[in-house]
Amino acid sequence: MNTQLADIALPQEVETNVEIFDVVGPSFVYAIASDSASIDELLNYADIIAERLADSSAEIKDIEIVPSNEFEISIQYDADALSDKGLQVNEVTSAIQSRLTTLPGGALQQENGSALGITVISSVASISDLTDITVNDVRLDEVATITRRPVEYDSTYFAGYIEDGEAISKEAVYLYVNKQSDGDVIRMDSDLAVVEEMLLDEEVLPQDITLVRVLDNAAYVQRQLEALVTNGIIGLILILVVLMLFINLRTGITVAAIIPLAFLGTLGILYAIGFSINTLTLFGLLLVLGILVDNAIVIAEGIVHELENGKAKMEAVHTAMRNLGPAVTAATLTTITVFIPFAFLGGVIGSFLKYIPYTIIIMLIMSYGLAITVTPLVSRFLMKEQTKEQRRARKLKKWQIITVLPAIIFLAQGGIDKLEDLYGNFSEAIQKRAWKKITLVMLSLGLIGGSVALYGVQLPFQQFPTDDGNTIEIKFEYPTGTSKQTKANAIANIMDDAITTPYFESYFIFEQNSVMMIMVEPEDRAEGNDIYVLQDIANERISDAAKDLLQSGIEVQAEAVGVGPPEADYDVIVELRGDVQYNLNRAASDLASYISEQDAVIKIDNSATSDLTESIVVEFDNEALQDNAIDPLVANSIINQVFGQRTVGTLAVQGDGISDDVVVEFNEDAKHSIDDIRDLIVGVNTSVFPPVEITLDDVAEINNVTGLETIKRLDEKRVITVQARVSNDGDADAITTLVKEYLTDEHLAEYSLDADNIVYGGATASQDENFNNLGVVFLLAILAVYLILIYQFNSYVQPGLILFTVPLALIGVFPALTWVGSSLDMISGLGIVALVGIVVNDAIVFVDYFNRLRKKHSTWKIEKIIVETGRARFKPILSTSITTIFGILPLTLNDPFWRGLGTSLIAGLTFSTLGTLIVFPILLSWNDTIMRGISRCWKFCKCKVIKKSA
């Protein structure tokens, strides 16, 4: 892109550069801070430390020193001294430039015909040589101050940290340490710690200079990974317990055998495709932890079922695989299909979430492959040939009672058998009475409607769940044209108060417009001190300083940093695009005025006014220039030299071979006000006697003007942006709706605009777009699952009945989210969409067995087939649901960020399981009755037609 820009014929004064901006930011930030050392000294040490750190780890991409460690040699003219010595700035600058310039001196022709190039080397080799330059017997140091300074000399940075138990703030230089895209931040942390220890032992830094980490992402990642691993281990133990209690010990071991193989295979594939083990991939592994054994449970239970019917091992394995293979394949495909759209979500949200669906899809494919290969193989060796009656007649042996665990498993299995019998009797009682069927179905429909109406519509919408974090961002909004020094002073004033916030740990400046304040981790803070409470305390502490800055147009606000990708600073953003700036200005002013009238709006920004900056326009009078014999080019050059900065050469003074630019400029005393410009001498009129010095005011009109610093364009049209921030208890969606209603076609026509000239953005628009995408994913999931089921069952009706388990799941989802204080966001939404692929699995296996049983026993009544199907599928349905619930339960209880997703899955799966076992069989029996009735009517009508034609 930079190459393409270079081909565009832009004016010389227009600078362009395209860079890749990393929204993630640095992994570590070091501050080199001191009360006494100069910025030059700090930068010199920064070079040494950055080199040592960069060599320590292959995980490091680069280390950025802020402010830049580039230096320049500044020659600041004293206007009064030049005047006293009778020197013109042009002749002094020319003298300096001539001494710094290395020029070709031609070539010396030798007798042998070859030529030797001649180079005239600059006679200036040090700053002292610069001071010795003379012009009309006046030394340069008599009319100028010469110093070596950082290029960003007008930038001042501060860092905050805890020293001896006290929060302090000092001037500092930063080292931003960025990791490789596939780098390991924990390994990087370990490597850096070794270098830190060496620097301390070698006393590289003097006593008055401190090296401190003010940002450490490794600690956060380590805590997250440890929490996820701990929750995963607990979930795995719970799953194994369920397998042992719901199934016999041999079958439990058979099912559990695929778990380590599935994990190892998935990790290998993730590594092969370039994915790292991070919080999102690890969460994907934990989310599917309870699901990955579902296929193995169904197959293992199927083999046990065949064994209990008297079949031998080999026959039982073959029969179970033949009967259950298609159903297991369909169930796996439906689950995978649901997650595929998530892998292709666009934008920042898609980039953030993509690791979860990729991990889940790989894990499901791996578990499916293992379930249809390893599970049957292990079953041949571990399963025991015994009928259902033999198993139930088995008695506890003495050693089983003594060792306890076998006794617990035996009793648990007996309890499950009794529960299975109770369910069979309950199902039989339901199937015998039509009014019971109608009552249960109507109750289910009522619960679905009540869940949506009473809870679903009441849930708050937000991008990501609210979570207690450890970062507060102090945001600064400066008027256009604010100098770097003014920004530095503002930050220093605010942060002196901000560091008194309880649980403060450190702060660092990011992009000079925000300060990231790191607080103690949530688990180490007393109850009632979440990050939002600390945010309010921080705003209270900085309020006095913020009010003082507001008088200068600088706005300051402390905001807790949420989880997930960064969001827009403004809730409502409206872009007005057009060709005529005047019309855009009027439309923007009108819209800003309308929005500001809304009670919920706490801040308005109109770029047509906020981007205005003051400047000075010098307009030469051609007649005055001629009368005073002043060359406009010379006058312009003098103005530029006084109020600008000019590079006149380079000079290497450090002995490292690196040259510093030599720049000349006037000191600040010469350019304080517009009067300094008016009094600027731009030449001498020698056409009169005595000669008269001519000021700029004699030959030009000089005025203060206000205008746009830059003109923004998009798609070749000028753009003005009106932005609004809404209060915490305000409704940003309502404001957006009001704006859209206000900007009617008729209203826009007043400014020669139409609807195509308006683009909506901001946090609200982004949230709406993401939820629309989530809705599309949900519908695509439903459609894809339906199509797969049509192919599987060769029916249009049965797949529709299976999908009824999805609204049954919603009975529990919305109330549960409300009860745990969660919201409807992208994370809980992921759980709701995932339910589509998970809850249908039990119904798929139920219908598959029902169809086979009906085909095998065509003379049985439909009610008996339903009851026997329920008895046969009760244990696999219950065990697969409970393993899935237990797999996600620890994370749901312990991690607020994932609580909404876990709650959606647990509540949805609980109610869908009950629905599959109770309500779904009713629908299946009604469908069978209706279809048989239609078939009889069709046959009857067909016979009538045949008789008539006969």
N, C-alpha and C positions, 0 to 999 in steps of 0.2 A: 504494500500500500504506500509506503514511503517512496518507492521508486515511481509509482504512478503519480503521486503528488509532485514529485520533482519534474515530471514532464509537463505539468500545468504551468502556463505562463502567468504566475502570480507576481504582484509587485515585489521588488527586492526587500522592502521593509516588512513583508509578511513572512513570519516564521511558522513552519509546519513541522510536526514530528508526530509519528504514530508509535505508541508504546503499548505493551500488554500490561493491563492493570490487574493485579492480583487482589480480588475482593476478600480473600481469606486473611491477608495481612501476614506479618512476621510470626514465626513460632516462638522466638525469644527476643526480648529487647533488653539490652544492657545500657546502663547509664554510667558514664565516667563523670563524677560530680566533685565539686570542690567549692569552698568559700573563698579561697585565696588565689588559686592558679588562674592564669589567663586562658582565654579561649584558644589561643595559639598553642599553649602547653597541652591542654586537654586534647586538641586535635592531633598533636604529635604522638601522644600516648595512644590515641585511638587507632592510629595507623599500626602501631606495634601490636596492640592487643587483637585487632581485627585479623592481622596476618596469622597470629598464633591460633586463634579460634578457627579460622577458615581451614587451616591445615590439619585440624584435629579430627574431622569427621567427613566421610564421603557422603553423608546425608545432607550436607549443607550446599545449597544452591549458590548463594552469595551473601555478603554482608555489606549493608549500606551504612555509611557513616553520615550522620545528620547532626549539625549542618555539614555541608560538603567540606572535605579536607583539602580543597584547592585554595591556593593563595594567590594574591596579586600584590604588586608594588604600587602604592597609591602616591601620586604627587598632587597635593592640594595647594592650588595657588591662593595667595593672599591678595585680594584685589587692591587694598590700600597700599600694600608694599610695592606692587607692580606700578601703581600710579606714582608713588614717591620716587621710585627709581627711574621713571620715565620709560618703562618697558611695555611693549605690546605683547599680549598673550600669544599671538601667532608666531612672533619671532622666538619666544622662549620655547614654545612647543616644537618648532622646527629645529632648534638647536638640540633639544633632547632626542628627537627622532633621528637626526643625522648621526648622533653618537651611538645610538643603539642599533642602527641598521647595518647588517652584513651585506655588502655589495660585491657583485662580480667585478673584477678589475681587468677583464680582458684575458689575453693569452700570450704567452711567450713562445715565439717560434725558435726551435733549436736547429742546430746545424744539420742534424740527421733528418730534419723534416717533420719531426713530431712537435706537438704543441703542448705546453704546460698551462693549465688554467690558473688564473690569479684571483684570489679571494681576499677582500679587504675586511679583516676581522674588526668587530666593534671594540673600541678602546675601553668600554665600560664593563667591568666584571663584578662589581659589587655595589651596594647601596652607597658606600662612601665615595665611589667613583662618580655616582650620580650627583652627589652634593658638590663635587668639584667642578661641574659643568658651569661655564661662565658665559654670560651674554652682556656685551658692553662693560666688561670688568665687574659684573655683578654675579656673585655666586648663586647657584640655584637655591641653596638652603636659606638665602636671605629673603627670597620672595615666595617660598613654598615649603610645606611640611612633607617630608618623605617617610613613609612607613610601609612595612610589610604586614598585610592583614588578610584574614580569610575572605574569599570571594563573597560569601554571605555574611559580611561584616555587620549588617543591620539586622541579623536574625539572632535572637537570644532564646535559648531553650532552658527549661528547668525540668528537674525530675524530683519526685517525692518518694520517700521510703522511710522505713522504721530503723532508727539507729539508737542503740542503748535504750530501747523501750519508748522512744519519743519519735513522733511523726515530724519529719523535717522536709524542707524544700530547698533545693540548691540549684545553681546554674550547672548545666551538664551538657555533655555531648553524647549522642545516642549511637548505639550499634544495633541496627535492625538485622536479625539473623533469620534468613528465609531458607526453608528446607526444599529439597528436591520434590517434584510433584509426586514421586513414589517413595519419598524418604520416610524413614522410621523416626518419629519425633522422640520416642523413648530412648532409642539407641543414641540419637543425637544428643539428648540430655546427658547421658552417661559420658559420652566423649567430651562434651564441653566441661563437665564437672572436673574431669582430670586436668584439663588445661587451667581451669580456675585455681585449682589447688597448687599447680606448678607456679603460676603467676604470683600467688601469695607467698610460697616458699622462697622464690627467687627475689622477692621484694622489688618487682618490676616497677610498681607504682610507689611514689613517695607517701609519707604519712598523711599529708593533707589532701590526697586525692583518693576517692573511693570508687571501686568497681562493684556495681550491684545489679542483680537482675530485677527489673521492674515489670517484666512480663515473662511468665513461664507456662507455656501451653502444655508442656509435657506433664506437669503435675495434674492438670485438669484431665488430660487424656488418660493418664494412668488411673486416676480415681474412677473415671467412667468405665474403663475396661475392667477394673477390679470388681466394680459393682455389677457389671453385666455378667462377668464370669461367675461371681458368687451366686447371683440369681439363677444363672444357667445350671450350676451344680445342684442347687436346691430343687429346681424344676426337674432335672434329670432324676434325682433321687425320688421325688414324688411320682414320676412316671413309672419308675421301676417298682415302687411300692404298689401302684395301681395294677401293674401287670401281674405281680405276684398274688395279689388278693383277688382280683377279678378272674384271673385265669390260673390254671395250675402252674406249679413251679417249672415244670419242663417246658410248657408253652411260653411262659414268661421269658425264660432264657432264650428260647428260639426267636422270639420277637426282638428282644434286647440286643441280640447279636448284630443286627444291622446298624445300630446307633453309632458305634465308633467307626465302622466302615463308611457310613454316609458322611460323617464329619470329615474324616481324612480325605475322602474323594472330593468333597466340595472344596475344602481348603486347597487341595492340589489344583483344581480347575480355576479357582479364584486367583491363585498365584500365576497360573499359566496365562490368564487374560489380563494380567497387570493390576489386579485389585489388591489393595492392602487390607490388613485386618484393622479396621477402625470401628468406631462406635456403631456405625450404620450397618456394616456387613456383619458385625457380631450380633447386633439386634436381629438382623434377618435370620441368622442361625438359631437364635433363641425363639423367635416367633414360630419357626417351622419345627422346633424341637418336638412339640407334642403332636404335630401333624405327620411327621416323617414315619412314625410307627403305625399309622392308620392302615396302610396297605398290608403291612406284615401281620397286624392283628386280624384283619379280615380274612387273610389267607390262612393263617394259623388256626383261627377259630373254625374256618371251613373244614380244615383237615381234621380237627378234633370232632366236629359234627359228624363227619363221615365215619370216623373211628367209632364214635358212640353208636352209630347205626350198624355196627358189626363188620365193617370193611377192614381188610388188612392194610398195613402201612402204605405200600406202593400203590394199591388201588385207591386208597383214601387221598393220597397226594395227587394222583392223576385226575381223579374225579373233581376234587376241590379246585384244581387249577383250570380244568376245562370249564367248570361252572362259573367260577368267580373271576377268571382272567379278564373277560370283556368288561365286567362291571368295575373292576379295579382300574383298568385302563381308562374307562370313561370318567371315573371319579378323579383320577390324577389329571387328566386333560382339562376337566372343568376348573380345577384349582389353579393349574398353571395358566390357563387362558385368562383368568381374572387378573393376574399380576402382570401379564404382558403389556397392556396399555400403560401401566405405571413406569415401565422401563423406557418409554418413549415420550414422556411428558416433556414439553419444551421449557425454556426459560430457566431462571435460577432455581425455581422449585424443583423442576425436573432433574437438574444437575445434583441437587441436594438429596433427593429421594431415590435416585436410580439404583444406588447400591443395594437397597432393600429388595426390590423385585428381582434383580439379577441373582442375588444370593438365594432367595427363596426358590426361584425357578430351577437353579442348578441343584439345590438340595432335594427338591421334589423329584426331579428326574433321577437323581442318584438313588433316592430311597425306593422309587418304583422299580428300578432295575434290580436292586438288591432284594426287594420283597418277592419278585417273581423268580429269582434264581437261588439266593442264599437261604431264604426261609423254607422253601420246599426241601432243599438239600439237608438242612439241619434237622428238619422235622423227621426225616427218615431215620435218623439216628437217636433222637431224643424223645420223640413221641412214644407214648405207651398205648398198646392195643387193649382197650377196654370199652365196654358199652357204657351208656349213660347210667343204666341200673347198677352196673358193677361199681362205677365211680361213686355213686351216691350211697351204696351199701358198704363202702370201705370204712373201716374203723381206725381210730387213732391207735398207733403203737406206742409202747412205753417210752422208747427213745425220742419219739416226736414230742411227747408231752414234756420230757425232761429238757430238750433243747429249745422249747418254747416257740421258735419261729415257725417250724412246720405245723405246730398246733394252731398258731394264729392264722396261717394260710388256710388250713383245713376248715377252721370255723368261719373264716371270711367267705370261702367258697360255698360253704353250706348256707350262709346268709344270702349270698347272691342267688343260689338255686331257689331259695324260698321266695326271694324278691321276683325271680323269673316266673315262678308259679303264681304269685299274687297278680303279676301283670297279665299273665295268660287268662286267669279267671276274670280280671277286670275287663280285658278286651272282649272276652266272650259275652260278658253281661252287657256291654255296650252294643255289640253287634246284634243282640237279640231284640233291642227296643229302638224303634225309629225315633221316638221322641227324645231319647237320650242322645242320639246322633245329632239331631237338629239342634238341641240345646248346646252341645259342645261346640258345634261349628259356629252358631250364632254368638256364643260367648267369645270365641276366638276372634271373630270379626269385630265384635265390640271392643275387645282389648287392643286390637290393632289400631282401630280408629281413635280410641282413647289415648293410646301411647303417642300417636302423632299429634293429635289435637291439643292434649293437655301438657305434653312434655316436649315433643319435637319442635314445635313452633316457638317455644319459650327459651330454647337453648341459645346462649350467646354465640355469635359467629366471630371468629378471629382466625388470623393466618396460621398461627402456631399456638400451642398451649402455653399458658402463663406458668413460668417456672421460676423457682428461687435460684438466682444465679449469683455471680460474684463480681460483676462489672457494672460500673456506673459511668456513663459518658457525659462529660461536661461539654455541651455544644455552644460554640460561639458563632454568632452571625454578625459579620462586620459590614459597614457601609462600603460601597464600591470605592476602591482606591485607597483603602486603609493601609498604611505602611506596615512593614514587618515589625518595626520597633514598637509601634503602637499595639500591635497584636501581642507581642511578647510582654509588654507592660500589663496588658489586660489579663493575660493568663497568670502572671505572677501575682497580681492583686487577688484574683479569684481563688487560686489554689492555696494561698496562705490560709484562707478560711476553710476551704474544702477539706484539707487534710485533718481537720479537727473532727470530722465525721467519725462516729464510733466504728470500730472494726476495719479502719483503713489499713491497707498494707503497702500500696505503692501507686504511683501514677506515672504516665508518660504521655508526651504530646504526639498526636497523630495528625499529620497534614496541616498543622497550625490552626485548624478550625475546630478541633476537638481534642479533649484530654480524656484518656481512658484511665479511670480510677479503679484499681483492683482492691476488692474487699476480702476479708476472711471468708473461707468456705462456709456454706450454709450450715453444715453439720457441726461446725465449731463456734457458731453464734448462739447466744441465748434465745430461747423461744420468744417469738413476737418481734424478731429483728430480721424479717425477710428483706430482700433487696429493694422492695418497693417502699418499705418503711425507711430504710437507709437513704433512698432517693429523696424522700420528703425531708429528712433531716439535713441532707446535703444542700437542698434548695434553701432551707431555712438559714443554714450557716453562711451561705454566700449571698443572701438577699441584700444586705447593705451594700456590699461591693458591686453587686449586679445593678442596683439602682443608680449608683454613681456612674457606672459605665453606660447605662441607658441614656443618660444625658448627652453622651457623645455618639449615640446611635448604635452602640454595641449591645446586642442582646445575648444573655447567657441563661442556659437552662440545664439542669441535671436530669438525666433520664436513665432509668435502668435498662441495661442491654438485654434483650430477650434472646431466646434460642432460635436456631434456624437461620436462613439467609437474611441479609439486611433488607429492611423495608424502606419505602420512601419516607422522607422527612415530613411530608405534608399528606393529610388525609384525602384532600380533594385537589386535583391539579387539572386545570383547563388550559389547553394550548389553542391560541387563536392564530391562524395562518392566513396570510394574504399578501398582496402585492403593494398596497398603499399603506405606508407607515402611519399616516395621519388617521386613517379609518381604524387601524388596529389599536392605536392609542386610545381613541374615543370609546371603542367597544370594550377594551380592557378596563378603562376607568369606570365605565357604566357597570360592568359585571362585578368589579371589586367593591363598588359601592353597594350593590344589591346583596352580595354575600356577607358583607360586614354588618348588615342589618339583622342577620340571623343570630339568635341568642346563643346558640351552641358554638359559634365560631369565636375563637380566642386570638387568632392571628391571621392577617391577610398579607400576602406579598404579591405585588404587581410589578413584574419586571420592567414595564414601561416607565416606572418611576424609581424603583429600587436599584436599577442598573444605571441610573443617571450618575454622572460624575462631573465635577467642576474641572474646567480647563481654561487656559489662557490662549486667546487667538491674537496673533500679531499680523496685521494687514498693512503691507507697505504702501506708501503713497508714491507713485512713480514720479510725479512732478517734484516732490520734495527730495527724492533721491537724486534726481538730475541737478536740481538747484544746489545741493550740498556736495555733489561729486562723490556720492557713496555708491559703491558697487553692492547690489542686493545680495549677491553670493557671499561676499566678504562679511556683510552684516549678519546674514544667516549663520555663517560659520562661527562668528563670535558669540551669538546667542547660544548656539549648540555647545560651544566650549564652556560657557559660564554655567549653563543649567543642565548640561549633559555630561557624559563621561566618554572619553575617547581613548582607545588603545593605541599606543604609539610604538610598541615594540615588546620584546621579551628579554628577560634577564634571569640567568640561573645563579642563585646566591646561596643555595643550601649544600652544594657539593655533591648532590645526588644525580646531577645531570638533568633534572627536571626544571624547565624554565617557567617562570611566573610572568604573566602579562604585566606590562607597565602601563598604568592608566593615569591620565591627567584630568583634573577637574578643579573647579573652584571650591573653596571651603563653604560651609553653610552660612557664614556671615554675609556672603555676597548674594544670597538668593532666598531671603526670608519673605519678601512680599512683592506685590505687583510694582511697587515703586522702585525696587531694585532693578526690575526689567526696564522700566521707563528711563532710569538714570544711566543705563548701560551705555558706555561710549562705544560706538560702532565705527568710528573713523574720524578723520580730521579734514575739514574743508580748507584746502590750501589755496583756493582761488581768491581768498580775501586775505587782507593783512590787518592785524596779525592773524595767523591761522586759528580757526575755531574748532574746538572739539564738538563733535556731533553726537548727541544721544539718540537712543532708539526712539524716544518720544518725539524727536524733531522730524523723523522720517516715516513714522508708522502710527497707526491707530491700534491701541492695545486695550482689550476688553476681557472681562471674565465671562465665560459662557458655560452653560450646562447642557450636556448631551449624553447620548449613549456611548459608553466606552467601546462596546462591540455591538454589531448588528447580527443577530442570530438568524440563521436560515436552515430550513429543512425542506428537502424536495424542491429546492429552488424558490421557496416562498419565505418571506419574513415571518418570524415567530415571536409572539409575546405570550408570556405565561402568567396566569393568575392562580395563586395557590392559597389554600386555606387549611388551617390546623383547627381541629375540633376538640372540645373539652372531653375529658375522660368519660363523662356521663352523657355526652352528646351522641347523636346518630349521624355518622358521616354519610351513610347511604341516603338518609333523608335529605341532607344538604345537596348531594349529587343529583337527586331526583328533582329538587327545587330548581337547581341550575339548569337542568335539561328542559324543564317546563318553562323557564324564563327565556331561554334562548330559542324562541320559536323562529320559524322561517321568516315571518313578518318582521320580527324584531331584528334579526340579523341583517335583513335587507336594508335596514336604515343605515348600516355601516358598509354596504356593498359586500356582505359576506353571506355564505349559505352554510348548511349543515356539514358539508364536506370540509369546511374550513375549521371545524371544531374537533379537537381530539381530547378525550378524557383520560386522566391518569391518576397517579397517587396511590396511597396505601389501599384506599377503598376500591379503586378500579382494579388494582392488582389482586386484591382479595376476591373480588367478584369474578375476575377472569379465572383464578385458580379454582374457585368453587364450581364455575361452569365447566371447567376441564374435568373436575372430579365427577360432576353429574354425567358428563359424556362417557367417562370411564365406567361409571356404574351401569349405564344403559348398554354400552358395548359388552360389558361382562355378562349382563342378563341375556343379550342376544346371542353371544358366542356360546354360552352354556346351553341355551335352548337348542341351537343348531347341532351341537355335539350330541345332545340327548335324543334328538330326532333320529340321528344316524344310528345311535346305539339301540334304541327301542323300536325303531321303524313305526313310530306313532307320533301324532301331533298333540294328542290329549295328555298322555302320561307325562311327557316332559313339562307341560304346563302345570300339572298337579305337583310335580317335584319342585318346581320353582315357587310354589305356594309356601314352601318352608322358609323362603326369604322374608316375606312380611310377617310370618310367625316369629322369626328371630327379632324383628323390630319391636315386638311387644316388650321385650326386656331392654333393648338398647337405649332408647331415649330416657326412660325413667332412671336407669342405672347411671347414665352420664350426668343427669341432674343431681342424683343423690350423692355422687362423689365430688360434685362441684366442678365437673369438667365442662368443656365447651365443644361446639361442633367446629372442628378445625381440620387442617390437612392430615393430622396424625390420627385423630379419632375417625375421620372420613376414610382413611386407608383401612382401618379395621372394619368399617361398615361394608366397604367394597369387597374386602377379603372374605367376609361372611358369605357372599354370593357363591364363591367357589368351594367354601368349606361345608356349609350347612346342607347343601344338596347331596353330599356324599352318602350320608346315612340313608336318605330316601332312595338314592340310586341302587344301593345294595338291597334295600327292602323290596323295591319294584322288581329287581332282577330275580330275586328268590320267589316272589309272588308269581311272576310269569312262568317260571320253571315248574313251580308246584301246581299251578292251574293246568299246565299242559300235561303234567304227569298224572294228575288226578282230576280228569275232566268231569267225573261224575259227582265230585264233592260240591257242596254248596259254597257259595262265595264267602259266606261268613266263616265257615270252617277254614277255608284257605287263608283268609285274613288272620285268623287267630293263630294258626300254625306258623304262618310267616312271622308274625310278631314274636312267638316263642323262640323260633330259630334265630332271629336277628336281634333279639333283645340284648344279649350279652355283648356282641360286637359293637352295636350302636352305642350302648352305655359306656363301654370301655374306651372306644375311640374318642368319644366326646370328653370323657373325664381326663384322659391323657392330654388332650389338647388344652383343656382348661388348666390343668395342673402345670403344664409346661410354661404357660404365660403368667400364672398367678403370682409368683414371687416378684417378677418385674413390675407387675401392676400395683402391687402393694408398696413397693420400695422406691419406685422412680416416678415422680410426678409428671415428667415429660411424656412417658409412654403410658401413663395411667388411662388416658382416654381410649387409646387403641386397645389396651388389654381389657378394659371394662366393656367396650363394644363387643369384643370377641367372646368374653366369658358370659355376659348376659345374653347375647344373641344366640350363642351355642346352647346355653341352658334351655331357653324357651323353644328353640328349633328342635332340640332333642325330644322334649316333651311333646311338641307338636307332631314330630315324626312318628312317635310311638302311640299317640292318642288320636289326634285329629286327622293326620294323613291317611291312616287305614280307613277311616270313614269316607273320605273323598274317593279313595281307591274303590271301595265297595259300591258307592253311588255310581261312579263312572262305569264300573263293570255292569251294574244293573241297567243303566241307561243304554249302554252300547249293545247289550243283549236285547233290550226292548226294541232298539232301532233295527237290529239285525232281524228280529222276528217280524217286525212290520214290513221290512224290505222283502223278506221271503214271502209274506202273505200277499203283498201287493204284486209281486212278481208272479205268484201262482194265479192270481185273479186275471192278470193280463194274458197269461198262457191259455187259461180256460176260455177266456173271451175270444181269443183269436182262433181257438179250436172250434 
